[in-house]
Amino acid sequence: MNQILFTNVNVFDASGEMPYAGEVLVQDNKIARVSKAINGMRNLPSSGQTVIDGAGCFLMPGMVEAHTHFSWNDQPSLDAIQRMPPEEHILWCAQVAKQYLDMGWTSCVGAAAAKPRLDVVIRNAVNDGTIIGPRYTAPSQEITVPGGLGDSTQPHLPQSEFAFGAVVSGSDEMRRCVRMFCKYGVDTLKINLSGESITGMSSEQSQFTEEEITTCVQEAKSWGKWVAAHARSTWSVKQCVKQGINVIYHASFLDNEALDLLDQHRHSHFIAPGLAWLINTCYNAKEFGLTKEVVQKMGYFKELDAAIESMRALHKRGVHIMPGGDYGFAWTPHGTNAKDLEYFVKHVGMSNMEALLSATTWGAPMMRSAEPLGQIREGYLADLLLIDGDPMTDITVLQDKFRILAVMKDGKFHREPPSLTQRGQPGRPSVPTRWAA
């Protein structure tokens, strides 16, 4: 029996209560006990027990990233992502999976793969210990229609070659496509219900017929799979509710009817707006040719304003919003994912507490885990982060790898905490004075 006791820590248990000074006992891969007092477990048998003195640092659950693209390779175009040779691509995905765990994302929800089986292989390799990475739900490629978002085929090449997405036309082709991905072993089918302005199809446009969407959802559910949708347009979001699509990405353009529908069905859908893509496309992509004038013409400033207004409206209604900002493009590189929490506070009006909940307990059900996770609570999986700083007062500390002192997944340290004597060394921040042991 393996026991690890975190003592002298500031516990954020993700229940909605304020952090408290306490102790947490991990036994094997579960949280065995939680004490709201220092030395509250002093009488427990200590044989074989490892004790971690946190010196007052912040202990929180591992984070859940709701919109993950391991196979996006920090390039500026869909073609540059898809045309990476498969041998290099799988190695890239393995490297990125480890990077997410390094940054405290112990669970990730796959939002689309650049090649049909990439994410299935990565998920399986993480599960069997071949590579290091977070818990992962594996998605399909993006399903699209001829000429739609994700159809990168060229007129002089066979349609099946060099396609970023899986291109279908009509219900029969949709059914065959879904069955193919289910055969490969995906957890989620991804369908592009709206456009994306950078590809030439406006984000306010929608590209599927209701019949095609119905076929996708019905076929996926008959295999026990979830469906996620790229849905920026108002019509596409309403289709997500009407069709029972589990995960809604973006939801930028919401009218009152759409807001009412999402409010009424708040327990049936997970919403991840991907604000990082919009913000950074508007303001931080100039070196890639996306000047203010170009982005303005594409309509991204208009969409950013609409998305912020939509998310603020949902937040005021108490509808949960999840982090995940389409990271993996050149101007939204992997490893910067915790910017989403800063954006939620700055633009959506969340408190720091709500931003932390969005990355823990709110998103945990998206993992569809047989064991509970996302909180520091007895019986929950031991996915834990030890933070040198206080995200309740400064949410940006989660963006600094050096402030994430330890990462535990499934009761085992991915990154062990440094000794207290190491924390003042170059490259490591000192423990804040007010938390000193």
N, C-alpha and C positions, 0 to 999 in steps of 0.2 A: 504493500500500500504506500503510495507516494503522497506526501503531504507538504504543502507550501503555505506558510502563514505570512500574510502581509500585515505588518503592524505599524502603528504610528503613521497612518495614511489618512488623507482627506477623501472620504468615499463619496463618489457620485454614483448612486445606484440606478439611475435612469428610471426611477419610479415617479418622478415629478416632484419629489421632496428635495429640499436644499441639501448640499453635501454636509457630511458630519465626520468628525474625528472618530476613527474606529479601526477595526481589524476584519480581515477576510481570510478564511481558511479554504484552501483548495485541496481537494482530495481526489487523486487520479485526474479525471478530466472534468470534474464538476465542482461547483461552489458548494462546500459542505456546511459552512456556518458563516454568519455575518454578525458582527458585534458593533453596537453603537457606543463603544467605549474602548479606550486604550487599555491594554492588558486584560481585556474581557475574557480572553481565552488562556490565561496563564496557568490554569489548572489542567489543561488538556495534556494527555501523554505526548511527550516531545521526542520519543525515540524515532529516528529516521525522518524527523521533520526539518525542513529548511525554513529558516526565519529571514524574511526580508524587512529590514527597518527602512521604511519609506521616508523618514525624516520630514514628515508632514506633506509630502508630495501628493498629487492628485491621482486617485485611482478611479478609473472609469471602465465601462465595458468597451470591448473592441467595436470599431465602427462598421457600419453597413453602407456600401456604395451602391446606389440603386440604378446606375446607368453606366455600365462598364464595357469598354471595348479593348480587351487585351491586344487584339490584332491591329488596332490603329497604331501606326508606327511613327507618330510625331512628324508626319509629312503634311504638305499644304493642299493635297488633292486626293480624291477618292481613287483615281488611277494609280497614284504613287503608293497608296496603301495596298490595293489589290494586287498589283503587279510585282510585289516583292516575291521572289521565288519561294516555294513552299518549304524548302529545307531551312532557309534563313528565317522564314516567317515563324515556324514553330519554335525556334530558338529565341526569337524576339519575344514571343508570347510568354515563354517560360521566365525570361528575364524580367518582364513587366509584372508578372504575377508575384514574384518575390519583392519587387519594388512596392507594390501595394501593401503587402504585409509589413514591410519595413516602415511604412508611413502610418501604420495603425489600422488599416482596413482589413479586418479579420474575416469579413464576409463581403462578397461582391455579386451583384446581379448582372449577368451577361446581357447586353443590349443588342448585340449583333456581331457576327463573325465575318471576316473578310473572305474566308474560304469555307466551304461547306462543313468540314469536320474539325477545323482548328480548335474551337472552344470545347468541343466534346473531348478531344484528346487531352487538352490541358486540364479540364476538370478531372478526368480519370487519372491523369498522372499525379495531380495533387492528392487525390483521394488514396491512391496506393503508395504514396510516399516517394515516387520517382523524382518529383520536383517539389520545390517549396512554394507555397502560395496560400491565399485565403480560401475559405469555403467559397464554392462557386456554382452558380446555376448556368448551364451552357445554353446559348441561344443558337438559332439558325442564322443563315445569312438574312439580309433584308429581302423580303419578298416584295416585288414591284411589278409594274406593267410595262410593256414596250413604250419607251419614251418617258417613263416616270423616274422619280428619284431612285437611283441605284442601277439604272440601265445604262451601263457605260460601254455597251457593245458598239462596234464600228460597222458601217454598212458593208464593207468588203470582207468581213470575217464572219464565220459561223456564229450564230447567236449564243451558243453555249460557251464560246471561248472568251476569255478575258472580261467576264461580266462581274461587276462588283456585287450586284444583287442577283437573286434568283428571279428571272423574268417569266411571268405567266400572263396568259390572256384567256379569260373565261373560267367558268367553274370547274370544268374537267381538268384543265391544266393546274388550277389551284389545288384541287384535291390530290393530284399526283405529286405536286411539289411538297405539300404538307406531309404526305405519307413517306416521301423520300427522306425528309429531315427526321421524322419520327423513327424511321429505320436506322438512321445514323445515331440516334440516341440523345437528341436535344431535350432540354427541359422546357424551352420556350420557343414559340414561333414568333418572329418579328415581321410585321407588315407595315409598309410605308403608306399610310393613308393620306398623307398630304405631301406637298412639294417642299423644296428647300431652295431658297432664292439663289444661293451661290451656284447651283447646278443649272439654272436657267428656268426652272419651274417655280413659280411664286409659292411662298409658304402658305398663302391663303387659298391656293388651289388644292383640289382633292382629285385623286386619280383612279380610284376603284369604284366599281358598281356595288350596290348593296348585296347583290346576289353573290359576287365574288367574296366579299367580306364574310357573309353568312357561311359560305362553304368553308372558308379558312377556320372560323371559330368552331363550327360544328365538328369538323374533322379533327381539329386539334384536341378538343375536349373529349372526343370519342377515344383518343389515345391517352387521355389523362394529362395532357400538356396545357400550359398556360399560353396566352397570346399577349404580346406587347405591341404597341403601335406608336410609330412616329406620327404624331397627330398635332400639327400646328394650327390648322384651320378650324374654324368654328364647326363646320359640318362634320369634320373628321372626329372631333371630340364628342359630339352628340352621337355619332355612330359607335364610338367606344362604349358609351353607356347603354345604348340600345342593344348592341350585340353582346354585351357582357365581356368586353376585353379587359383583362386583369390589370395591365400596366399601361399607363398613358404617359408618353414622353412629350414634353414641351407644353402643349395646351396654351399656346400664346394668345390666341384670339378667342376670347370668351364673351358672348353676349349674356344677357340676363337669364335667358332660358338655359344656356349651358351651365352657368353658375348654379342655378337652381337644381339642375340634374345632378351635378357633381356633389352638391350639398346633400341632396336626398339619398344618393347612393354612395355616401362617403366610405362605407365599410366594404364596398365591393371593388374598389379601384385604388391603385397606388399611383400617385402623380409625382413625376420628377421633371421639373421644368427645363433643366439644362441651361441655366442663366449664364454660366461661364462661357458657353459658345457665343451667345449673343453679345455679351459685354466685351469679350476679347476680340471678336470679329469687328465690332464697331471701333474699338479704341487701341488695339494692340497688334494689328495684323498689317500695318503699313508696309513693312519690309517684304511682304509677300504679295504686294501689288494691290492690297485692299485698302486704298486710301479712303479718306473721309468721303470724297466725292463718289468713288466707286460704290462704297458701302451704302451711301445715301440713295444712290440710284437703284441698288438692289432691293432697298426697302428694309434693311436691317435696323436702322434707327427707329423706324416706325414700329417694327416688331418688338424691339427691346422695350419701348415705352408701353406697348400693349401687354407684353408678358409681365412686366413689373406690376402694372395695374391689375391684371388678372390674378396674379399670385397674392397681391395684397388683399384683393377681394375675397379670395378663398381663405386666406389666413384669418381675416376678420370673422369669417363664418365658422372658424374652427376646423376647417378641412386640412388634414395633414399633407405636408409637402416634403418630398425626400431629396437628399443631395445626390448629385450625379450630373456633371455638366458637359458630357460629350468630350471627355479628355482623351488625348491621343492624336490631336491635330498639332500642327507646328506652333500655333499660338495658344493652344491649351494642352501643354505637354503633360504626360503622365507624371505623377508624383506631386502635382499641385492641387489635387482634388479637394483638399480641405478649404480652398478658397470659397467653395460653395457655401460653407457655413458662415463665412464673413459676408458673402453676398446676401444670404438670408437675413442677417442682422441689419445690414446697411440698406438694402433695397426693399425687402419684403416686410420689415417691421417686426421680425421675430426677436424675442429676448435671447440672450445667450443660452439660457436654460432650454428654450424651445429648439434652438439650433442643435444643441447636443442631443435632445430627444429625437430629432429628425434623423440623426445619424446612428441612433442606437435602438431604442425600444419601438419607435414608429416603423422603422424599416425592417426590423427583425422577421416579421411574418413573411416577407418576400422570399426568404431563404427556404421556406417550406421544410424546415428541419424537423426531424422526428423528436429532437430534444429541444427544450426552450433555450433561447439565447437573447442577447440584447440588454440584459439587466444584471446587476450584481445582486443576486437573490439565491437563496438556498435551493439547490436542485437544478440550477441553470448551468449551461456549459461555461467552462472557465476560459472565456475570451476576455482578456484584460489588458489595459494600458496603464502604465505609470508615467505621469506627466510632470515635468519640472516647470511648473507654472500653473496658473489658474484660469482655465477656459471660461469660467463663470464671469470673470472680469475682463479677460482678453482672449477672445475666440481665436485669434491669429496664432497663438502658441502651437496649435495643432498643425500648422504649416511647416514647422521647423523640426526636421528629423532629430536634431540634437536635443530638443526638448522632450521628445518621446523616449524616455529613458529605458523602457522595457515594453516588449510586446509578447503577450502570452496567447496562444491559440490552443484550444482543446486541452488545457492544463499543462502544456509544455511551453517553455520559453523559446520563442523564435529569436528574440534578442533579450539576453539576460541584463538585469539592472547593473550598472557600475557600482563599485563600492563608493561609499561617501567620500573617501579620500581622492577618488578620481574625478569628482564632479567639478573641482576647481581647475583641472588641467586644461591646457590650450585645446580649443575645439569643443569644450563642454561648458555649459553655463553653470554657475554656482547656484546652489539652493537659495531661493530668496530668503533674506534675513528673517522675515516674519514667520517663515516655516522652519527655521533651523531647529535641529534636534536639541 
